[in-house]
Amino acid sequence: MKLLNFGCGHTFHQDWINIDLVSTSPEVRGYDIRKNFPYPNDYFDACYSSHVIEHMNRHECVSVISECYRILKPQGIVRVVVPDLESIARAYLCALERVTSGVTTAESDYNWMTIELIDQLVRSTKGGEMGKYLSSQNTSDASKKFISSRIGIEAEGYWKPEPIPKSLIDRIKSKNLSWFLKSLQNLTIQLLLYTIGGNQAQRVFKEGLFRNSGEVHRWMYDRYSMQRLLEQAGFANVRICQAEESRISDFNKYELDTFKGSIRKPDSLFIEAVKP
């Protein structure tokens, strides 16, 4: 079987072809997925992405889903995982009702759901308010349990003991030539903007760079909008799935949506469709 995992980040399997904007491993090919995929028509048996397309604008997302349709074989399966706007909105409203009804213990849940709903749409610095909240030393065990039920093992990275920081030399060695060239280019532009327009011009440029870095959410999806998007691209037999179920053969063995029996991203919408 030929399998494609696009926008894979650090979650990939060697049996798949894995591509992402920046390669994080020899198993991952660096490629800008906003361009047409570099594969022929009717090539793959399945395409998969997790928490990727919400980082694109709506036009780019339509293009990527259409490309999935093009490169899949007839009866090929596309599996898309995105933050579930419906689930997030319902959990926020539930927390709001509880806290305004006088349930004081619900305040931390309310605080988290507000962040989960809004932060990644509006943040202008790495990690945003979500990163600050998760890193707070005042997070109670009850709050941690609730957050884990929402975003799964992603939260654990903030709560584990911090590793020993790398030395400056090690950090430099970990970067490639393209990173240095891009950093030099950005620094040069910032200096020119500061010279011409001062702090405000420099700040606007830095925020624009960040918002185009791939961290912010540019749109959100629910079961209706994702089904519509897939059907408009030509897909059929759209089905909402659980994390552990898939029409992709032996999907669970790849541990893309689950890891050691736990769901990687519980706040997700898991949806599949078939190319007729």
C-alpha positions in Angstrom: 0.0 0.0 0.0 1.1 3.6 -0.7 0.2 5.9 2.2 0.8 9.6 2.6 1.0 11.5 5.9 1.1 15.2 5.1 1.9 17.9 7.6 3.2 15.1 9.8 5.2 17.1 12.3 6.8 14.7 14.8 4.1 12.1 14.4 4.9 9.7 11.6 5.6 6.1 10.7 8.2 4.7 8.4 5.6 2.7 6.4 4.1 6.0 5.2 5.5 8.7 3.0 5.8 11.6 5.4 6.0 15.3 4.3 5.9 18.6 6.2 7.0 22.2 5.7 10.2 21.5 7.7 11.7 18.0 7.9 12.1 16.8 11.5 13.7 13.5 10.6 15.3 11.6 7.7 11.9 9.9 7.4 10.2 13.2 6.7 10.5 15.1 3.4 10.5 18.9 3.6 7.8 20.2 1.3 5.3 23.1 1.3 2.0 21.3 1.2 0.2 24.5 0.1 1.7 23.8 -3.3 0.3 21.0 -5.5 1.5 17.7 -4.1 4.6 16.3 -6.0 2.9 13.0 -6.8 1.0 11.6 -9.9 -2.7 11.1 -10.2 -4.2 7.9 -8.6 -1.0 7.1 -6.7 -1.9 6.6 -3.1 -4.2 4.2 -1.3 -4.7 6.6 1.6 -4.0 10.1 2.7 -3.9 11.3 6.3 -3.4 14.6 8.1 -3.8 15.6 11.8 -4.2 19.1 13.0 -2.9 20.6 9.8 -5.6 22.2 7.6 -6.9 24.5 10.3 -3.5 26.3 10.0 -4.3 27.2 6.4 -6.7 29.8 5.0 -9.9 28.4 3.5 -8.7 28.7 -0.1 -5.5 26.8 0.7 -7.5 24.1 2.5 -9.8 23.6 -0.5 -6.8 23.2 -2.7 -5.1 20.6 -0.4 -8.3 18.5 -0.1 -8.7 18.6 -3.9 -5.0 17.5 -4.2 -5.8 14.6 -1.9 -8.6 13.6 -4.3 -6.3 13.8 -7.3 -3.5 11.7 -5.9 -5.7 9.0 -4.4 -6.6 5.8 -6.3 -10.2 5.1 -6.9 -11.6 3.7 -3.6 -8.7 5.4 -1.8 -9.4 6.9 1.6 -8.7 10.3 3.0 -8.6 10.7 6.8 -8.6 14.2 8.2 -8.2 15.1 11.9 -8.9 18.6 13.1 -9.8 20.4 16.3 -13.6 19.8 16.7 -15.2 23.3 16.8 -18.5 21.7 17.9 -16.9 19.8 20.8 -14.9 22.9 21.9 -17.9 25.2 21.8 -20.1 22.8 23.7 -17.5 22.3 26.4 -17.0 26.1 26.7 -20.8 26.6 27.1 -21.0 23.8 29.7 -18.1 25.4 31.7 -19.8 28.8 31.3 -23.1 27.5 32.6 -21.5 25.8 35.6 -19.3 28.8 36.6 -22.2 31.3 36.3 -24.4 29.0 38.4 -22.1 29.4 41.3 -19.9 26.2 40.9 -16.6 27.8 41.9 -14.6 24.7 41.1 -15.6 25.2 37.5 -13.7 28.4 37.1 -10.5 26.6 36.1 -12.4 24.6 33.5 -13.9 27.8 32.2 -10.5 29.5 32.0 -9.1 26.6 30.0 -12.0 26.3 27.6 -11.8 30.1 26.8 -8.2 29.7 26.0 -8.8 26.5 23.9 -11.5 28.2 22.0 -9.8 31.5 21.3 -6.1 31.5 21.9 -4.7 29.8 18.8 -6.8 32.1 16.6 -5.4 35.3 18.0 -2.0 34.6 19.6 0.9 36.7 18.4 3.7 35.0 20.3 4.9 31.4 20.4 2.7 29.3 22.8 0.4 32.2 23.4 -1.9 32.2 26.5 -2.2 28.4 26.2 1.5 27.9 26.8 1.5 30.3 29.7 -1.4 28.6 31.3 0.0 25.1 30.9 3.4 26.2 32.2 1.9 27.8 35.3 3.0 26.3 38.6 -0.4 27.0 40.0 -2.3 24.5 37.9 -4.1 22.1 40.2 -4.3 18.3 39.8 -8.0 18.6 39.0 -7.3 21.2 36.3 -4.6 19.1 34.8 -6.9 16.1 34.6 -9.5 18.2 32.8 -6.9 19.6 30.4 -5.6 16.1 29.7 -9.1 15.0 28.8 -9.2 17.8 26.3 -5.8 17.8 24.6 -4.3 14.5 25.7 -0.5 13.8 25.8 0.2 17.2 24.2 -0.2 18.7 27.7 2.4 16.4 29.3 5.3 18.1 27.6 4.6 21.2 29.7 4.3 19.2 33.0 7.4 17.0 32.7 10.6 18.1 34.3 12.4 20.5 31.9 15.4 18.9 30.1 18.8 20.3 30.5 19.0 23.3 28.1 21.3 22.8 25.1 24.4 24.8 24.9 24.6 27.7 22.4 27.0 25.6 20.3 24.7 22.6 20.2 21.7 24.9 19.2 23.8 26.3 16.4 24.8 22.9 15.2 21.2 21.7 15.1 20.3 24.4 12.5 20.9 24.0 8.8 22.1 26.5 6.2 18.7 27.5 5.0 17.7 28.4 8.6 20.7 30.8 8.9 20.0 32.4 5.6 16.3 32.9 6.4 17.2 34.3 9.9 19.7 36.7 8.3 17.1 37.9 5.8 14.5 38.5 8.5 17.0 40.3 10.7 18.0 42.6 7.8 14.4 43.4 7.0 13.7 44.2 10.7 16.7 46.6 10.8 15.5 48.4 7.7 12.0 48.6 8.9 13.2 49.9 12.3 15.3 52.5 10.5 12.4 53.7 8.3 9.4 53.2 10.6 10.7 52.7 14.1 9.4 50.2 16.7 5.9 49.9 15.4 6.9 48.9 11.9 9.4 46.4 13.3 6.7 44.9 15.6 4.1 44.6 12.8 6.6 42.7 10.7 7.5 40.3 13.5 3.9 39.6 14.3 3.2 39.0 10.6 6.1 36.6 10.5 4.8 34.7 13.5 1.2 34.5 12.1 2.6 32.9 8.9 4.8 30.5 10.8 2.1 27.8 11.0 1.3 28.0 14.7 -2.0 30.0 14.5 -5.4 28.6 13.5 -6.8 30.3 10.4 -10.1 28.5 10.5 -12.1 25.9 12.5 -14.2 23.0 11.4 -17.1 20.9 12.6 -18.7 17.7 11.3 -20.9 19.6 8.9 -18.3 21.9 7.4 -15.7 19.1 7.0 -18.3 16.8 5.3 -19.2 19.6 3.0 -15.6 20.4 2.2 -14.8 16.7 1.4 -18.0 16.2 -0.7 -17.3 19.4 -2.7 -13.9 18.0 -3.6 -15.6 14.9 -5.0 -15.3 12.5 -2.0 -18.2 10.2 -1.0 -19.1 7.9 1.9 -18.1 10.5 4.5 -17.9 9.0 8.0 -17.2 10.4 11.4 -14.9 8.0 13.2 -13.5 7.4 16.7 -9.7 7.8 17.1 -9.3 4.0 17.2 -11.4 3.1 14.1 -10.6 3.6 10.4 -11.2 2.1 7.0 -7.5 2.3 6.4 -6.1 -1.2 6.8 -4.2 -1.8 10.1 -4.4 1.9 10.9 -4.0 1.5 14.6 -0.6 -0.2 14.3 0.9 3.1 13.0 -0.1 4.9 16.3 -0.8 8.1 14.5 -4.1 9.0 16.4 -3.4 6.8 19.4 -0.2 6.1 21.4 0.1 3.3 23.9 -3.7 3.0 24.1 -4.3 6.7 24.7 -5.8 9.2 22.2 -3.2 11.7 21.1 -5.6 14.6 20.6 -9.0 13.9 22.3 -10.5 17.3 21.3 -10.4 16.2 17.7 -12.9 15.5 14.9 -11.9 12.3 13.1 -13.4 12.0 9.7 -12.9 9.8 6.6 -14.1 9.8 3.0 -13.6 7.7 -0.1 -12.7 8.6 -3.6 -15.4 6.9 -5.8 
